[in-house]
Every structure is written in structure tokens, then in C-alpha cells.
Amino acid sequence: MRFNQLTAILGLTTAAVVSTALMPAQATAETFQVESGVTSVFLDLPLLESIGLNLTGTSDNIVPPVSDDFLVGFEITDDTDFSFTDEGGFTLVGGSIEHTGSITFNDAITVGDFSIGFDASRASDAATGFFVQDTLDTGAILFDVASIVPTFDGEALTIAGDLLVSPEFAGVLGNPDLTGALVGQAQTNAETDPVSVPEPTSGLMLLVAGAAVAAGRRQLTAKQ
């Protein structure tokens, strides 16, 4: 009698697992992380000069920009942990894009090793929430990024946007009226790798099997 009960319970468990395995897996967005690449920057030099900022130097470790439309390029470093999914083409998960290289204004203000991140609280009618921060010296957010245009082809990610003077940088320059001024553009061209995530179907199968076995044990104990 007990043998027949156990057989029936195991049969139900097997059926539950098999039926779960045969259920079509729900399509999920794949997650990717930026691994390498370059961010190219164009700066409106005449405009910067009009507000007292003259570009007087660059560090030795800057790289060529992606095209002649840009002034300088900054290499993406291994410290980057920027991730996103391909849902809707591009959906941000989090993290930042880290760079090496610096530029100097007026032989006095050097900023660089830029970090591109996102902060929803910085979003406004003009800004997207993406920002460019100096991690070399001042630690200040230099630019808010407007008009973000991300494109992703399954391997390469391109993010382009306008650079607006941030309130923090306007403060460093001693001119709050510069906040929001459009002074250039930036474009990140990055190579990405998919991030491994557990298969949801396999986990669900284990949960169903475990629940069925536990229920069977309870039934056997009650009948003994």
C-alpha cells in the first residue's frame, strides 16, 4: 500500500517536472556589460575661450577619437562596470564607464580620468540624468548629458549626447550663469560582453520538484 502511494507521488512529481520542462521559456532580455572602447569628445573651443577657458594641454595617454569630428579620445578602462539589457534596444541597468586621460585649461585646471554615470535625480527637461565626472582632481561633475542617443547591434554599443555645463562645474569656474550651456558633444563607442545569468526555467523546475516531493512526504507521514 505504501509502495503504491510512493509510486503515485513520484509519478506526479515526474509529471510536474516534465510538464514544466516542456513549457516554452519566456523570452527575457539579455544583459550586457561594457568591456572596452573609447569615448570621443568635441569641445566648442571658441565658446570655451569666450568664458575664459583655454585648452592648453592634454595628457600623453589620450587616444585618437573615433573620427575627425571630435577633438580628443579617452580609453575605457577595466574599472568600468556599466551594464544594460537589450530590452527595447537599450535599457540601463547601472554602473559607470571609466576612462583614462586628462585635459588642462589655462595651464591651471586639469580634469580627467572621466567617469560617465547616471543619476535619475539629475534628469530635467534639458538633461537626461547621464553625467561626466572628473575623478582626477576636483571630483566634480563637469557636464550633464543631453539628447542621449544609444544604439546597440548585439555586440557594439554607441552612446552619443550633448555636453551641458553642470551646476558644479559652473561653481568651480565661479560663474553660475554658465549652468546648462552647451559646450560640446561626446560619443562612446564600446565593445560589450553578455553577462551570465541563471536559467529561470531550470530554477523553476527545481522548485516544482522540491515542492512535490515535500508534499508527498507529508502525505506518507500522515497515513503512517
N, C-alpha and C positions, 0 to 999 in steps of 0.2 A: 504494500500500500504506500509506504513511504517512498519506495523506489519510483513508483508511478508518479507520485506527486512531484518528486525532484525532477524526473524526466520532463514532465509538463512545464515546470517552471523554467528549466533550462531551454526548453523549446521556445517558450515565449520570449526569453532573453535573446536567443539567437535570432528570432524573427524580428525583434525590435532593432537589433544591431544591423541586420541585413537590410531592413526596410529603410533605416536611416542612411546606410551607405548608398542605397540606390536613389535617394532623394537628390535632385540636382543641387549642386553647391551654388549658393547665392553669389553672384558676381560682386567682388569687392575691389575697391580702388587699391592700386599698388603704391607702396611708399618708396620714395627715393631720397637719397642724400647727396648733396654736392660734395665732390671729391677733389676737383682741381679746376683750373681755368684762370681767367684774367678779367678784371674789371677795368674798362677803359673810361677815361674821364675827359670831357671837353669843358674848358672854363672860358667864359667871356672875359678875356683879358682887358679889353678897353673899359668894360664896365667895372671890373675889379679895380683898375687903376683910378677910375673916377671916384672911387670911395676910399682911395688911399692904400690899396693892396697891390703891390707889385710883385709878380712871381720872380724870385731871384735865384732859385736853385731847386734841384731835385737830388734825391739820394742815388747812389750807384746801383741799387738793386731794383729800380723800376724796370719794367719790361715794355716791349713795343705794344701799343694799343692795337685793337682788333682791326682798325682801319685808319686812314689819314683824316677821317672826320673827327678824330679825338686827339687830345694833346699828349696824354701820358697813360700808361697802363700799370696796374698793380696786381701782382700774382696772388692767387688764392692759396692760403697755407693749410697745413694739416690740422690746424686748430678749429677749422670750420666744422660745424655740426648742423648746418641748415638742412631741414628736411621738409618734404612736401609730398602730396599724393597727386596722382593723375586724374582724380575726380574732377569732372568739368574742365579738363585740360590742365588746370593747376589749382591746387588748394594748399595753402600754407599749413604746415604742422607746427614748426617752431625752429628755434636755433638762430645762429648768425653766420654770416660769411666773413671770414677773417682774411686780412691781406698783409703784405709786407711792402715797405717803400714809403717815402715821405716827400713832401714838397715844402719849400720855405718861401715866406713872403717878407719883403722889406729887410732881408738879411737878419730877421729877428724872430719871426713867428714860424716855427716848424711844426707841422702836423703830419700825421701818417699812421702806418700800421692800422689802416682803417677797418672798422667793423661795420657791416651792414646788418641791421636787425629790424625788428618790428615791435611796435608798441601801440596797441589799439587806442590808448588814451591820447596819442599824438595825432590821430586822424581828425581831419577837419574838411571843410568844403574844398580847400586847396591841397591839403596833404593827405597821403594815403595811410600813414602810420609807419611806413618804412623810413629809416633814418640812416645817416652816415656819421659815425662817431670817431673822433681822434682818440686812439689808445696809446699814442706815443708820449705825449707831454701833458696837454691840458685835460684830457679825459672828457672834453666837452662834445656834445652832439653838434656837429658843424652844419649839417644840412638835413632838412626834411625832404622826402622824395615825393614828387607829384607825378601824376599821369603814368603810373606803372603799367607796362605792357609785358606780361610774361608769355613766352611761347615754349612749348616742350614737345619734342619729337620722339620721346621714348628713351632717349639717351642724353641729348644735349638740352640744356636749359638756357634760355636767354631772357634776361630781365632788363628793360630799359626804362628810364624815367628822368624827369627834370629835377634839378637841384635847387632848392629854395633855402636861403639863409635862415638858420634856426634862431629862435629867441636867445639860446645860449651863446651862439657864435656872435650874434649881434651885440650881446653884452660884453664878450671878450674884446670886440672891436670898439666898444664904447659908443655905439650908435644904434640904439633900439629901433630906430626908424627903418633899419635895413631888414628887419624881420620879414620873411616872406619874399624877398627879392629873388628873382630868377637869375642865377649866375652861371648856369651850365647844365650839362647832361651827363649821365653815367649809364654805362651798359655792361652788364655782367654776362659773360659767355662761359658757361661751366659745363664740365663733364660730370655725370652723375652715376651712381650705382644703386640698384634696388636694395632695400633694407629687408632682411628676412623677418617674417612674422609667422607665428604658429598657424597651421591649417585649422580653420574654425570647424570644418566638418569632422576631423579626427577627434577634436576635443569633445564635440557633441556626442559622438558615438561612444566615447568612454563614459561620459556622464549617464547616458541612457542605459548602458550595460551595467554600470555600477548600481544605479537605482533599481533596476530589475532584479539583480542578484540580492540586494539588501531586502527588497520586498519579499522575495522568495524565502529567505532565511527567517523572516518574521512569521510567515505563514507556517513553515515547518515547526518552528518553536511553539506556536500557538496550538498546533494539533498534537504535540507530543504529551 
